[in-house]
Amino acid sequence: MGRGVGGSIEAGRLSVAEFLARQRAGAMAAGPRAELIGGRVEAPALPRSVEVAAVVGLAARLEPLLLGRARLAFLPALRLSRNDLLRPDLALLDASPRFGRGSSRAGSEVLLVVELVRGAATKDVRLPLYARGGVGEAWLLDLENGWAEVYRVPAGGAFRSRTLWYPGERVGPVALEGVRVEVLAPL
């Protein structure tokens, strides 16, 4: 994960609305990829080329299988609470007609987020935010260890199910019956 960003403009706890207003005004030293975690601005590191290749490869394998039931999005700004706005590496969004209307939970239209493991904060900070925000499933691509961790069943601010998947194995989002994809293909 990135570092907290200080300074007079960004000091203190911000709401998502305040954060976005400052970002649109160009008053955010952390740049366009900045996130808000617990009201604090974080500047995530830029992804390495091997990380980009892993995410783009997964998207390329997944997209033809969606058949209009869901849509992929790269680096969306995902509001999870009043003080939390994350930018997952990839998100799978509900494509049903109800998408984006009347949702009581910020992440409820998000069927799946995909994150690259970038240190302990990926699991310790980001996963609980996704679970509390209503995201149904999270896949963590751990390129260092060569596996993907699939987290499901969000409840009480945590995911209750965790499964490891290795290169060559196929998994599918729970919300999309019949869709299965190789999560980590050999690079």
Number of C-alpha atoms within 10 A of each C-alpha: 15 16 12 17 16 14 9 6 11 20 13 12 15 20 19 22 13 14 24 19 13 16 17 11 9 12 14 19 16 20 13 11 16 24 27 26 23 18 21 21 27 21 18 17 12 10 12 8 8 11 18 14 13 19 20 15 17 18 20 12 15 19 15 10 15 16 10 11 13 21 17 20 15 15 14 15 16 19 21 23 22 15 19 23 26 21 19 21 19 21 25 23 21 21 18 12 7 10 14 15 8 7 11 9 14 19 24 18 22 25 22 27 25 24 24 20 20 18 11 10 12 15 14 10 13 18 24 17 23 29 24 20 21 21 26 24 24 27 25 22 24 18 15 8 9 13 19 24 19 22 22 21 16 21 13 10 14 16 21 12 11 13 10 12 19 18 14 13 15 14 15 15 19 15 14 14 8 12 16 17 19 18 29 22 17 11 8
